[in-house]
Amino acid sequence: MKVLVAVKRVVDYNVKVRVKADNSGVDLANVKMSMNPFCEIAVEEAVRLKEKGVATEIVVVTIGPSTAQEQLRTALALGADRAVLVESAEELNSLAVAKLLKAVVDKEQPQLVILGKQAIDSDNNQTGQMLAALSGFAQGTFASKVEVAGDKVNVTREIDGGLQTVALNLPAIVTTDLRLNEPRYASLPNIMKAKKKPLETVTPDALGVSTASTTKTLKVEAPAARSAGIKVKSVAELVEKLKNEAKVI
Amino acid sequence: MTILVIAEHENGAVAPATLNTVAAAAKIGGDIHVLVAGQGVGAVAEAAAKIAGVSKVLVADNAAYAHQLPENVAPLVAEIGKGYSHVLAPATSNGKNILPRVAALLDVDQISEIISVESADTFKRPIYAGNAIATVQSSAAVKVITVRATGFDAVAAEGGLAAVEAVAAAHDAGTSAFVGEELAKSDRPELTAAKIVVSGGRGMQNGDNFKHLYALADKLGAAVGASRAAVDAGFVPNDMQVGQTGKIVAPQLYIAVGISGAIQHLAGMKDAKVIVAINKDEEAPIFQVADYGLVADLFEAVPELENLL
């Protein structure tokens, strides 16, 4: 079966971001960018499905600026077969992204679509669910285990109190949680080979999708800083402070 | 303006996060209705009717809504939600699973994990693992929002007298089925609602050593949490994880033991009123947010702390 994987170019998870002085957003100039960690897990799961003989083709898609080609090449180096870039310079909301992905799903007709559960920049946790709604597919969000069995996929999900397993009819949408797998690194020969794999570029207009949004960001601020704490010398002093100064125990 | 709040419930009781979500609805202002969807949820509906500030409870009791499968619940919420100015749900795993699906069915953006209400259409929410706070304005006809429970003080669970009304609509997409679940058992308070949280990280070295934290937690009436490192190493189950990708907590007291304090962990606990860090590495980033830091070997400090309480 064909598997579609959506990936996103985001600020690297190790970067401590800074808010711009004019409060228009965070400063992303000259900041290291990477593939969103949850998307790496999504690519890895697709590659493992192919290694097991379940998946026959892996198509990786991203929506973003032309520089997002780097992340597509990374996915190709990890084992994806071909890539689609929906090029859009502006930052899009989850619904617009889901609509664009729906157009790609209609064209590619995958049996399984794998996304990360959330992007670490917007922290929205929406796109997979929205794509599932638009396509009418079942959704297995926050997956920690994925097993394809015939025309169904069993997904074990991380929920607040533990784990839940659901059976979904294919085609279905799966969003990855951290414990689904440990992504591999791309080897140098595979990085070289990935340069020759096909990468198609389309525009939202060509897909016939409007990216209009009902939400606008008025400002972005730094969170309130905590006042500096103190170092205590002993456990006894700690207990004394917690009892008499902070009054929390 | 009328606001629809999707009730979170488990084992026949209203989950605490629902009370924080009603509090957010009260800040927006207007009539507040609560939707209880599930199977055999009569008792939940009665409890929801007593929540302070709620004027109506809608009950959709149907086998299709058991286990909150989003393929069935989302069309129900979208159908009912069309008539409301706002649809709110707690940002729990259920809320996050269902509400974006509702928003897409209504063809509007969803706003995730608000921490404050500025006005009926303007909200604040953290982005970049809590390293920035965005103020967003929505022009959507129906504003679909998940609420971060720690951002709002819970309303009273008693004192309200809402009318209960049954909803006939039955949506069964037939595309998904519940297979089973495996819930972690714990006698300690629920992590996201606990007044005190004791958390362990990689420094605990193994799962067995968490017994020191359990003993300390029992003395304090605290919940026990963990960093991602501790979960990934298999010391404890993943539902104990505090952080950007785990649970968000804001207790009165958070005690971080053997946790370095990575950005992703801080995202889940830096709104705690008082933070205590116990770590033998005095350069650990956790000390930058800790109100009280103790540079010590946790295997000596934790038992000593327990004895002194």
HADDOCK unambig.tbl for C-alpha pairs under 7 A between the chains (distance, minus, plus):
assign (segid A and resid 17 and name CA) (segid B and resid 131 and name CA) 6.81 0.50 0.50
assign (segid A and resid 19 and name CA) (segid B and resid 132 and name CA) 6.66 0.50 0.50
assign (segid A and resid 95 and name CA) (segid B and resid 104 and name CA) 6.65 0.50 0.50
assign (segid A and resid 95 and name CA) (segid B and resid 109 and name CA) 5.74 0.50 0.50
assign (segid A and resid 120 and name CA) (segid B and resid 128 and name CA) 5.90 0.50 0.50
assign (segid A and resid 120 and name CA) (segid B and resid 129 and name CA) 6.67 0.50 0.50
assign (segid A and resid 121 and name CA) (segid B and resid 127 and name CA) 6.15 0.50 0.50
assign (segid A and resid 121 and name CA) (segid B and resid 128 and name CA) 4.51 0.50 0.50
assign (segid A and resid 122 and name CA) (segid B and resid 127 and name CA) 5.20 0.50 0.50
assign (segid A and resid 122 and name CA) (segid B and resid 128 and name CA) 6.16 0.50 0.50
assign (segid A and resid 123 and name CA) (segid B and resid 127 and name CA) 5.76 0.50 0.50
assign (segid A and resid 123 and name CA) (segid B and resid 128 and name CA) 6.62 0.50 0.50
assign (segid A and resid 124 and name CA) (segid B and resid 112 and name CA) 5.62 0.50 0.50
assign (segid A and resid 126 and name CA) (segid B and resid 100 and name CA) 5.20 0.50 0.50
assign (segid A and resid 129 and name CA) (segid B and resid 97 and name CA) 6.79 0.50 0.50
assign (segid A and resid 129 and name CA) (segid B and resid 100 and name CA) 5.67 0.50 0.50
assign (segid A and resid 129 and name CA) (segid B and resid 101 and name CA) 5.12 0.50 0.50
assign (segid A and resid 130 and name CA) (segid B and resid 100 and name CA) 5.51 0.50 0.50
assign (segid A and resid 130 and name CA) (segid B and resid 101 and name CA) 4.87 0.50 0.50
assign (segid A and resid 130 and name CA) (segid B and resid 104 and name CA) 5.17 0.50 0.50
assign (segid A and resid 133 and name CA) (segid B and resid 101 and name CA) 5.21 0.50 0.50
assign (segid A and resid 133 and name CA) (segid B and resid 104 and name CA) 6.17 0.50 0.50
assign (segid A and resid 133 and name CA) (segid B and resid 105 and name CA) 6.30 0.50 0.50
assign (segid A and resid 134 and name CA) (segid B and resid 104 and name CA) 6.57 0.50 0.50
assign (segid A and resid 134 and name CA) (segid B and resid 105 and name CA) 6.97 0.50 0.50
assign (segid A and resid 138 and name CA) (segid B and resid 71 and name CA) 6.05 0.50 0.50
assign (segid A and resid 138 and name CA) (segid B and resid 175 and name CA) 5.70 0.50 0.50
assign (segid A and resid 138 and name CA) (segid B and resid 176 and name CA) 6.09 0.50 0.50
assign (segid A and resid 141 and name CA) (segid B and resid 97 and name CA) 6.70 0.50 0.50
assign (segid A and resid 159 and name CA) (segid B and resid 93 and name CA) 5.55 0.50 0.50
assign (segid A and resid 160 and name CA) (segid B and resid 93 and name CA) 5.87 0.50 0.50
assign (segid A and resid 160 and name CA) (segid B and resid 239 and name CA) 6.05 0.50 0.50
assign (segid A and resid 161 and name CA) (segid B and resid 183 and name CA) 5.38 0.50 0.50
assign (segid A and resid 161 and name CA) (segid B and resid 184 and name CA) 6.05 0.50 0.50
assign (segid A and resid 161 and name CA) (segid B and resid 239 and name CA) 6.16 0.50 0.50
assign (segid A and resid 162 and name CA) (segid B and resid 182 and name CA) 5.87 0.50 0.50
assign (segid A and resid 162 and name CA) (segid B and resid 183 and name CA) 4.41 0.50 0.50
assign (segid A and resid 162 and name CA) (segid B and resid 184 and name CA) 5.35 0.50 0.50
assign (segid A and resid 162 and name CA) (segid B and resid 239 and name CA) 5.64 0.50 0.50
assign (segid A and resid 163 and name CA) (segid B and resid 181 and name CA) 5.56 0.50 0.50
assign (segid A and resid 163 and name CA) (segid B and resid 182 and name CA) 5.09 0.50 0.50
assign (segid A and resid 163 and name CA) (segid B and resid 183 and name CA) 6.15 0.50 0.50
assign (segid A and resid 164 and name CA) (segid B and resid 180 and name CA) 5.90 0.50 0.50
assign (segid A and resid 164 and name CA) (segid B and resid 181 and name CA) 4.11 0.50 0.50
assign (segid A and resid 164 and name CA) (segid B and resid 182 and name CA) 6.27 0.50 0.50
assign (segid A and resid 165 and name CA) (segid B and resid 178 and name CA) 6.49 0.50 0.50
assign (segid A and resid 165 and name CA) (segid B and resid 179 and name CA) 5.29 0.50 0.50
assign (segid A and resid 165 and name CA) (segid B and resid 180 and name CA) 5.23 0.50 0.50
assign (segid A and resid 165 and name CA) (segid B and resid 181 and name CA) 5.91 0.50 0.50
assign (segid A and resid 166 and name CA) (segid B and resid 176 and name CA) 6.85 0.50 0.50
assign (segid A and resid 166 and name CA) (segid B and resid 177 and name CA) 5.58 0.50 0.50
assign (segid A and resid 166 and name CA) (segid B and resid 178 and name CA) 4.59 0.50 0.50
assign (segid A and resid 166 and name CA) (segid B and resid 179 and name CA) 5.02 0.50 0.50
assign (segid A and resid 167 and name CA) (segid B and resid 176 and name CA) 5.62 0.50 0.50
assign (segid A and resid 167 and name CA) (segid B and resid 177 and name CA) 5.13 0.50 0.50
assign (segid A and resid 167 and name CA) (segid B and resid 178 and name CA) 6.40 0.50 0.50
assign (segid A and resid 167 and name CA) (segid B and resid 179 and name CA) 6.39 0.50 0.50
assign (segid A and resid 168 and name CA) (segid B and resid 175 and name CA) 5.98 0.50 0.50
assign (segid A and resid 168 and name CA) (segid B and resid 176 and name CA) 4.42 0.50 0.50
assign (segid A and resid 168 and name CA) (segid B and resid 177 and name CA) 6.51 0.50 0.50
assign (segid A and resid 169 and name CA) (segid B and resid 175 and name CA) 5.27 0.50 0.50
assign (segid A and resid 169 and name CA) (segid B and resid 176 and name CA) 6.18 0.50 0.50
assign (segid A and resid 213 and name CA) (segid B and resid 109 and name CA) 6.96 0.50 0.50
assign (segid A and resid 214 and name CA) (segid B and resid 108 and name CA) 6.49 0.50 0.50
assign (segid A and resid 214 and name CA) (segid B and resid 109 and name CA) 6.08 0.50 0.50
assign (segid A and resid 214 and name CA) (segid B and resid 138 and name CA) 5.66 0.50 0.50
assign (segid A and resid 214 and name CA) (segid B and resid 139 and name CA) 5.11 0.50 0.50
assign (segid A and resid 214 and name CA) (segid B and resid 140 and name CA) 5.22 0.50 0.50
assign (segid A and resid 215 and name CA) (segid B and resid 109 and name CA) 6.65 0.50 0.50
assign (segid A and resid 215 and name CA) (segid B and resid 136 and name CA) 6.66 0.50 0.50
assign (segid A and resid 215 and name CA) (segid B and resid 137 and name CA) 5.62 0.50 0.50
assign (segid A and resid 215 and name CA) (segid B and resid 138 and name CA) 4.45 0.50 0.50
assign (segid A and resid 215 and name CA) (segid B and resid 139 and name CA) 6.28 0.50 0.50
assign (segid A and resid 216 and name CA) (segid B and resid 136 and name CA) 5.61 0.50 0.50
assign (segid A and resid 216 and name CA) (segid B and resid 137 and name CA) 5.35 0.50 0.50
assign (segid A and resid 216 and name CA) (segid B and resid 138 and name CA) 6.54 0.50 0.50
assign (segid A and resid 217 and name CA) (segid B and resid 134 and name CA) 6.71 0.50 0.50
assign (segid A and resid 217 and name CA) (segid B and resid 135 and name CA) 5.88 0.50 0.50
assign (segid A and resid 217 and name CA) (segid B and resid 136 and name CA) 4.36 0.50 0.50
assign (segid A and resid 217 and name CA) (segid B and resid 137 and name CA) 6.31 0.50 0.50
assign (segid A and resid 218 and name CA) (segid B and resid 135 and name CA) 5.48 0.50 0.50
assign (segid A and resid 218 and name CA) (segid B and resid 136 and name CA) 5.56 0.50 0.50
assign (segid A and resid 218 and name CA) (segid B and resid 137 and name CA) 6.75 0.50 0.50
assign (segid A and resid 219 and name CA) (segid B and resid 134 and name CA) 5.81 0.50 0.50
assign (segid A and resid 219 and name CA) (segid B and resid 135 and name CA) 5.30 0.50 0.50
assign (segid A and resid 220 and name CA) (segid B and resid 132 and name CA) 6.42 0.50 0.50
assign (segid A and resid 220 and name CA) (segid B and resid 133 and name CA) 5.53 0.50 0.50
assign (segid A and resid 220 and name CA) (segid B and resid 134 and name CA) 4.32 0.50 0.50
assign (segid A and resid 220 and name CA) (segid B and resid 135 and name CA) 6.25 0.50 0.50
assign (segid A and resid 221 and name CA) (segid B and resid 132 and name CA) 5.63 0.50 0.50
assign (segid A and resid 221 and name CA) (segid B and resid 133 and name CA) 5.17 0.50 0.50
assign (segid A and resid 221 and name CA) (segid B and resid 134 and name CA) 6.40 0.50 0.50
assign (segid A and resid 222 and name CA) (segid B and resid 131 and name CA) 6.52 0.50 0.50
assign (segid A and resid 222 and name CA) (segid B and resid 132 and name CA) 4.79 0.50 0.50
assign (segid A and resid 222 and name CA) (segid B and resid 133 and name CA) 6.11 0.50 0.50
assign (segid A and resid 223 and name CA) (segid B and resid 131 and name CA) 6.32 0.50 0.50
assign (segid A and resid 223 and name CA) (segid B and resid 132 and name CA) 5.64 0.50 0.50
assign (segid A and resid 223 and name CA) (segid B and resid 133 and name CA) 5.93 0.50 0.50
assign (segid A and resid 226 and name CA) (segid B and resid 289 and name CA) 6.46 0.50 0.50
assign (segid A and resid 228 and name CA) (segid B and resid 291 and name CA) 6.74 0.50 0.50
assign (segid A and resid 229 and name CA) (segid B and resid 290 and name CA) 5.70 0.50 0.50
assign (segid A and resid 229 and name CA) (segid B and resid 291 and name CA) 3.83 0.50 0.50
assign (segid A and resid 229 and name CA) (segid B and resid 292 and name CA) 5.66 0.50 0.50
assign (segid A and resid 230 and name CA) (segid B and resid 291 and name CA) 5.98 0.50 0.50
assign (segid A and resid 230 and name CA) (segid B and resid 292 and name CA) 5.21 0.50 0.50
assign (segid A and resid 230 and name CA) (segid B and resid 293 and name CA) 6.25 0.50 0.50
assign (segid A and resid 231 and name CA) (segid B and resid 292 and name CA) 5.61 0.50 0.50
assign (segid A and resid 231 and name CA) (segid B and resid 293 and name CA) 4.51 0.50 0.50
assign (segid A and resid 231 and name CA) (segid B and resid 294 and name CA) 5.82 0.50 0.50
assign (segid A and resid 232 and name CA) (segid B and resid 292 and name CA) 6.43 0.50 0.50
assign (segid A and resid 232 and name CA) (segid B and resid 293 and name CA) 5.94 0.50 0.50
assign (segid A and resid 232 and name CA) (segid B and resid 294 and name CA) 5.41 0.50 0.50
assign (segid A and resid 233 and name CA) (segid B and resid 294 and name CA) 6.49 0.50 0.50
assign (segid A and resid 234 and name CA) (segid B and resid 294 and name CA) 6.97 0.50 0.50
assign (segid A and resid 235 and name CA) (segid B and resid 301 and name CA) 6.37 0.50 0.50
assign (segid A and resid 235 and name CA) (segid B and resid 304 and name CA) 6.87 0.50 0.50
assign (segid A and resid 235 and name CA) (segid B and resid 305 and name CA) 5.95 0.50 0.50
assign (segid A and resid 248 and name CA) (segid B and resid 252 and name CA) 6.54 0.50 0.50
assign (segid A and resid 248 and name CA) (segid B and resid 253 and name CA) 6.41 0.50 0.50
